[in-house]
Amino acid sequence: MTPFIAEVIGTGILILLGGGVVANVVLNGTKGHNSGWIVITTAWALAVFAGVVIAAPYSGAHLNPAVTLAMFIAGNIDAASSVLYVAGQFIGAMAGAFIVWLVYQDHFRITENPGAKQAVFCTAPAIRNLPVNLIGEAVGTFVLILTIFYFTDAELTDERAIPIGLGSLGALPVAFLVWVIGLSLGGTTGYAINPARDLGPRIVHALLPIKNKARFDASYAWVPVIGPLIGATLATAIFLWLGTA
């Protein structure tokens, strides 16, 4: 399996299971309706576990443009490979979101709340305050990336090697990390902490034939894209600085 395909499949599984739990909790008539935030954060953590297990041997399991950006800044992946990784992540995220809709389409039909239906695909702030929302996404991603660097040795084994990112540490620590970020920092924006996870499915939501659906919300959609990239950049810079201090 090539790194590109690994990123497609790994990210697709991540979004299939992550979006799936949101659908199970928020859509009408499901077995898990109204089961709450603990269910959502736990399943998202386990979704990360599943995606990492699949992709790690082949790509290092970035599954997130913020992780790829961090690895690029740290010198662990070149620009061409970075573009392929991010493309795979977006394709996988969009495919996973589409499959969630296929599985839950009957429940989308009987759910009238446009916000609940959109929540299956992408995040939205609990209180809309764009500067604060941006800070929330940046801080959550900062914690994610900085901790990942300390999970790994953040080095390449040779010039041709797959970047050692998430794949070097085993999937379980990453799952616990995403779980605690969701429980602790996810209450303000829904903790996208991943541009592909939010923007890709948001586009799918806009394209699907879902009745009475929410607008794309371009005035907010940039926040879960730019915030994670800022957080990843700051975390990488601090990690590299600490390594030379």
C-alpha positions as a Markdown table, in Angstrom:
| # | Residue | x | y | z |
|---|---|---|---|---|
| 1 | Met | 0.0 | 0.0 | 0.0 |
| 2 | Thr | 1.4 | 3.4 | -0.9 |
| 3 | Pro | 1.5 | 6.2 | 1.6 |
| 4 | Phe | -1.2 | 8.1 | -0.4 |
| 5 | Ile | -3.6 | 5.2 | -0.3 |
| 6 | Ala | -2.8 | 4.6 | 3.4 |
| 7 | Glu | -3.8 | 8.2 | 4.1 |
| 8 | Val | -7.0 | 7.9 | 2.1 |
| 9 | Ile | -8.1 | 4.7 | 3.8 |
| 10 | Gly | -6.9 | 5.7 | 7.3 |
| 11 | Thr | -8.6 | 9.1 | 7.2 |
| 12 | Gly | -11.7 | 7.5 | 5.6 |
| 13 | Ile | -12.1 | 5.1 | 8.5 |
| 14 | Leu | -11.4 | 7.9 | 11.0 |
| 15 | Ile | -14.3 | 10.0 | 9.5 |
| 16 | Leu | -16.6 | 7.1 | 9.0 |
| 17 | Leu | -16.4 | 6.1 | 12.7 |
| 18 | Gly | -16.1 | 9.7 | 14.0 |
| 19 | Gly | -18.9 | 11.1 | 11.9 |
| 20 | Gly | -20.9 | 7.9 | 12.5 |
| 21 | Val | -20.9 | 8.4 | 16.3 |
| 22 | Val | -22.2 | 12.0 | 15.9 |
| 23 | Ala | -24.9 | 10.7 | 13.6 |
| 24 | Asn | -25.8 | 8.0 | 16.2 |
| 25 | Val | -26.1 | 10.6 | 19.0 |
| 26 | Val | -27.7 | 13.6 | 17.3 |
| 27 | Leu | -30.0 | 12.2 | 14.6 |
| 28 | Asn | -33.6 | 11.2 | 15.4 |
| 29 | Gly | -34.6 | 7.6 | 15.8 |
| 30 | Thr | -31.1 | 6.1 | 16.3 |
| 31 | Lys | -30.2 | 3.5 | 18.9 |
| 32 | Gly | -27.8 | 6.0 | 20.5 |
| 33 | His | -29.9 | 9.1 | 20.3 |
| 34 | Asn | -29.0 | 11.7 | 23.0 |
| 35 | Ser | -26.3 | 9.5 | 24.5 |
| 36 | Gly | -24.1 | 12.5 | 25.0 |
| 37 | Trp | -20.6 | 14.0 | 24.8 |
| 38 | Ile | -18.8 | 11.2 | 26.5 |
| 39 | Val | -20.0 | 8.8 | 23.8 |
| 40 | Ile | -18.9 | 11.2 | 21.1 |
| 41 | Thr | -15.4 | 11.9 | 22.5 |
| 42 | Thr | -14.8 | 8.2 | 23.3 |
| 43 | Ala | -15.8 | 7.1 | 19.8 |
| 44 | Trp | -13.7 | 9.8 | 18.1 |
| 45 | Ala | -10.7 | 8.6 | 20.1 |
| 46 | Leu | -11.3 | 5.0 | 19.0 |
| 47 | Ala | -11.8 | 6.2 | 15.4 |
| 48 | Val | -8.3 | 7.7 | 15.6 |
| 49 | Phe | -7.1 | 4.4 | 16.9 |
| 50 | Ala | -8.6 | 2.5 | 14.0 |
| 51 | Gly | -7.3 | 4.9 | 11.4 |
| 52 | Val | -3.8 | 4.9 | 12.8 |
| 53 | Val | -3.6 | 1.1 | 13.0 |
| 54 | Ile | -4.5 | 0.9 | 9.3 |
| 55 | Ala | -2.2 | 3.6 | 8.0 |
| 56 | Ala | 0.8 | 3.6 | 10.3 |
| 57 | Pro | 2.8 | 0.9 | 8.6 |
| 58 | Tyr | 2.6 | 2.6 | 5.2 |
| 59 | Ser | 2.5 | 6.4 | 5.8 |
| 60 | Gly | 3.1 | 7.0 | 9.5 |
| 61 | Ala | -0.6 | 7.7 | 9.8 |
| 62 | His | -0.7 | 11.5 | 9.7 |
| 63 | Leu | -4.4 | 11.5 | 8.9 |
| 64 | Asn | -4.4 | 15.3 | 9.5 |
| 65 | Pro | -2.9 | 18.2 | 7.5 |
| 66 | Ala | -1.8 | 19.7 | 10.8 |
| 67 | Val | 0.3 | 16.7 | 11.5 |
| 68 | Thr | 1.7 | 16.7 | 8.0 |
| 69 | Leu | 2.6 | 20.4 | 8.3 |
| 70 | Ala | 4.4 | 19.8 | 11.6 |
| 71 | Met | 6.4 | 16.9 | 10.0 |
| 72 | Phe | 7.2 | 19.2 | 7.1 |
| 73 | Ile | 8.4 | 22.0 | 9.3 |
| 74 | Ala | 10.5 | 19.5 | 11.3 |
| 75 | Gly | 12.2 | 18.3 | 8.1 |
| 76 | Asn | 10.7 | 14.8 | 8.3 |
| 77 | Ile | 8.8 | 14.9 | 5.0 |
| 78 | Asp | 9.4 | 16.8 | 1.7 |
| 79 | Ala | 7.0 | 19.2 | 0.0 |
| 80 | Ala | 5.9 | 16.8 | -2.7 |
| 81 | Ser | 5.1 | 14.1 | -0.3 |
| 82 | Ser | 3.2 | 16.6 | 2.0 |
| 83 | Val | 0.9 | 17.5 | -0.9 |
| 84 | Leu | 0.1 | 13.9 | -1.6 |
| 85 | Tyr | -0.5 | 13.2 | 2.1 |
| 86 | Val | -2.9 | 16.2 | 2.4 |
| 87 | Ala | -4.7 | 15.2 | -0.8 |
| 88 | Gly | -5.2 | 11.7 | 0.5 |
| 89 | Gln | -6.5 | 13.0 | 3.8 |
| 90 | Phe | -9.1 | 15.2 | 2.1 |
| 91 | Ile | -10.2 | 12.4 | -0.3 |
| 92 | Gly | -10.5 | 10.0 | 2.6 |
| 93 | Ala | -12.4 | 12.4 | 4.8 |
| 94 | Met | -14.9 | 13.2 | 2.1 |
| 95 | Ala | -15.4 | 9.5 | 1.3 |
| 96 | Gly | -15.9 | 8.6 | 4.9 |
| 97 | Ala | -18.5 | 11.4 | 5.3 |
| 98 | Phe | -20.4 | 10.2 | 2.3 |
| 99 | Ile | -20.6 | 6.7 | 3.7 |
| 100 | Val | -21.9 | 8.0 | 7.0 |
| 101 | Trp | -24.7 | 9.6 | 5.1 |
| 102 | Leu | -25.4 | 6.4 | 3.2 |
| 103 | Val | -25.7 | 4.4 | 6.5 |
| 104 | Tyr | -27.8 | 7.0 | 8.3 |
| 105 | Gln | -29.8 | 8.4 | 5.4 |
| 106 | Asp | -33.2 | 7.3 | 6.9 |
| 107 | His | -32.4 | 9.2 | 10.1 |
| 108 | Phe | -31.3 | 12.3 | 8.2 |
| 109 | Arg | -34.8 | 12.2 | 6.6 |
| 110 | Ile | -36.6 | 12.2 | 9.9 |
| 111 | Thr | -34.4 | 14.8 | 11.6 |
| 112 | Glu | -35.6 | 18.3 | 11.2 |
| 113 | Asn | -32.9 | 20.2 | 13.0 |
| 114 | Pro | -30.5 | 21.6 | 10.3 |
| 115 | Gly | -27.7 | 22.1 | 12.8 |
| 116 | Ala | -27.9 | 18.5 | 14.0 |
| 117 | Lys | -27.6 | 17.2 | 10.5 |
| 118 | Gln | -24.6 | 19.4 | 9.7 |
| 119 | Ala | -22.9 | 18.4 | 13.0 |
| 120 | Val | -22.5 | 14.9 | 11.6 |
| 121 | Phe | -20.2 | 16.4 | 9.0 |
| 122 | Cys | -18.4 | 19.3 | 10.6 |
| 123 | Thr | -17.9 | 21.4 | 13.7 |
| 124 | Ala | -19.6 | 24.6 | 14.9 |
| 125 | Pro | -18.9 | 26.8 | 17.9 |
| 126 | Ala | -21.0 | 26.6 | 21.0 |
| 127 | Ile | -20.6 | 30.4 | 21.3 |
| 128 | Arg | -19.8 | 32.2 | 18.0 |
| 129 | Asn | -16.8 | 34.4 | 18.7 |
| 130 | Leu | -14.3 | 33.9 | 15.9 |
| 131 | Pro | -11.1 | 35.1 | 17.6 |
| 132 | Val | -11.8 | 33.0 | 20.6 |
| 133 | Asn | -12.9 | 30.0 | 18.4 |
| 134 | Leu | -9.7 | 30.3 | 16.5 |
| 135 | Ile | -7.7 | 30.3 | 19.8 |
| 136 | Gly | -9.6 | 27.2 | 20.9 |
| 137 | Glu | -8.7 | 25.3 | 17.7 |
| 138 | Ala | -5.1 | 26.4 | 17.8 |
| 139 | Val | -4.7 | 25.4 | 21.4 |
| 140 | Gly | -6.2 | 22.0 | 20.9 |
| 141 | Thr | -4.0 | 21.3 | 18.0 |
| 142 | Phe | -1.0 | 22.7 | 19.8 |
| 143 | Val | -1.5 | 20.1 | 22.5 |
| 144 | Leu | -2.0 | 17.4 | 19.9 |
| 145 | Ile | 1.2 | 18.1 | 17.9 |
| 146 | Leu | 3.5 | 18.9 | 20.8 |
| 147 | Thr | 2.5 | 15.7 | 22.5 |
| 148 | Ile | 2.9 | 13.7 | 19.3 |
| 149 | Phe | 6.5 | 14.9 | 19.0 |
| 150 | Tyr | 7.2 | 13.6 | 22.5 |
| 151 | Phe | 5.6 | 10.3 | 21.6 |
| 152 | Thr | 8.1 | 9.9 | 18.8 |
| 153 | Asp | 11.7 | 10.4 | 18.0 |
| 154 | Ala | 10.6 | 12.6 | 15.0 |
| 155 | Glu | 13.4 | 11.4 | 12.8 |
| 156 | Leu | 13.8 | 9.5 | 9.5 |
| 157 | Thr | 15.5 | 6.1 | 9.4 |
| 158 | Asp | 17.0 | 6.9 | 6.0 |
| 159 | Glu | 16.6 | 9.2 | 3.0 |
| 160 | Arg | 13.8 | 7.1 | 1.5 |
| 161 | Ala | 12.0 | 6.2 | 4.7 |
| 162 | Ile | 8.4 | 7.0 | 5.5 |
| 163 | Pro | 8.3 | 9.8 | 8.0 |
| 164 | Ile | 8.1 | 8.6 | 11.5 |
| 165 | Gly | 5.0 | 10.4 | 12.8 |
| 166 | Leu | 2.1 | 8.7 | 14.4 |
| 167 | Gly | 3.2 | 5.3 | 13.1 |
| 168 | Ser | 6.2 | 5.0 | 15.4 |
| 169 | Leu | 4.3 | 5.1 | 18.7 |
| 170 | Gly | 1.4 | 2.7 | 18.4 |
| 171 | Ala | -2.2 | 3.8 | 18.1 |
| 172 | Leu | -3.4 | 3.7 | 21.7 |
| 173 | Pro | -1.5 | 6.7 | 23.1 |
| 174 | Val | -2.8 | 8.8 | 20.2 |
| 175 | Ala | -6.3 | 7.7 | 20.9 |
| 176 | Phe | -6.0 | 8.7 | 24.6 |
| 177 | Leu | -4.5 | 12.0 | 23.5 |
| 178 | Val | -7.4 | 12.8 | 21.2 |
| 179 | Trp | -9.9 | 11.6 | 23.9 |
| 180 | Val | -8.5 | 14.0 | 26.6 |
| 181 | Ile | -8.4 | 16.9 | 24.1 |
| 182 | Gly | -12.0 | 16.3 | 23.3 |
| 183 | Leu | -13.1 | 16.0 | 27.0 |
| 184 | Ser | -11.0 | 19.0 | 28.1 |
| 185 | Leu | -10.9 | 21.5 | 25.2 |
| 186 | Gly | -13.6 | 20.4 | 22.8 |
| 187 | Gly | -16.6 | 22.1 | 24.5 |
| 188 | Thr | -16.1 | 25.4 | 22.7 |
| 189 | Thr | -15.8 | 24.5 | 19.0 |
| 190 | Gly | -16.2 | 20.7 | 18.8 |
| 191 | Tyr | -12.4 | 20.2 | 18.5 |
| 192 | Ala | -11.9 | 19.8 | 14.8 |
| 193 | Ile | -8.1 | 20.0 | 15.3 |
| 194 | Asn | -7.8 | 18.7 | 11.7 |
| 195 | Pro | -8.5 | 20.8 | 8.6 |
| 196 | Ala | -9.4 | 17.7 | 6.5 |
| 197 | Arg | -11.7 | 16.3 | 9.1 |
| 198 | Asp | -13.8 | 19.5 | 9.0 |
| 199 | Leu | -13.6 | 21.1 | 5.5 |
| 200 | Gly | -13.8 | 17.9 | 3.5 |
| 201 | Pro | -17.0 | 16.6 | 5.1 |
| 202 | Arg | -18.4 | 20.2 | 5.2 |
| 203 | Ile | -18.1 | 20.2 | 1.4 |
| 204 | Val | -19.8 | 16.8 | 1.2 |
| 205 | His | -22.7 | 18.1 | 3.3 |
| 206 | Ala | -23.1 | 21.0 | 1.0 |
| 207 | Leu | -23.3 | 18.7 | -2.0 |
| 208 | Leu | -25.6 | 15.9 | -0.7 |
| 209 | Pro | -29.3 | 16.0 | -1.3 |
| 210 | Ile | -30.2 | 16.6 | 2.4 |
| 211 | Lys | -33.5 | 18.4 | 3.0 |
| 212 | Asn | -33.6 | 21.4 | 5.2 |
| 213 | Lys | -29.9 | 21.5 | 5.7 |
| 214 | Ala | -27.8 | 24.3 | 7.2 |
| 215 | Arg | -25.8 | 26.7 | 5.0 |
| 216 | Phe | -22.1 | 26.1 | 4.3 |
| 217 | Asp | -21.2 | 28.9 | 6.7 |
| 218 | Ala | -18.0 | 30.1 | 5.0 |
| 219 | Ser | -17.6 | 32.9 | 7.6 |
| 220 | Tyr | -16.8 | 30.2 | 10.1 |
| 221 | Ala | -15.4 | 27.3 | 7.9 |
| 222 | Trp | -11.9 | 28.9 | 7.8 |
| 223 | Val | -11.6 | 28.7 | 11.6 |
| 224 | Pro | -11.2 | 24.8 | 11.9 |
| 225 | Val | -8.7 | 25.0 | 9.0 |
| 226 | Ile | -6.5 | 27.9 | 10.0 |
| 227 | Gly | -6.6 | 27.3 | 13.8 |
| 228 | Pro | -5.1 | 23.8 | 13.6 |
| 229 | Leu | -2.4 | 25.0 | 11.2 |
| 230 | Ile | -1.5 | 27.8 | 13.6 |
| 231 | Gly | -1.4 | 25.4 | 16.5 |
| 232 | Ala | 0.7 | 22.9 | 14.6 |
| 233 | Thr | 3.2 | 25.6 | 13.5 |
| 234 | Leu | 3.6 | 26.9 | 17.1 |
| 235 | Ala | 4.0 | 23.5 | 18.6 |
| 236 | Thr | 6.6 | 22.5 | 16.1 |
| 237 | Ala | 8.6 | 25.7 | 16.6 |
| 238 | Ile | 8.6 | 25.3 | 20.3 |
| 239 | Phe | 9.5 | 21.6 | 20.1 |
| 240 | Leu | 12.5 | 22.5 | 17.8 |
| 241 | Trp | 13.5 | 25.3 | 20.1 |
| 242 | Leu | 13.4 | 23.2 | 23.1 |
| 243 | Gly | 15.6 | 20.6 | 21.3 |
| 244 | Thr | 18.3 | 23.3 | 20.8 |
| 245 | Ala | 17.9 | 25.1 | 24.2 |
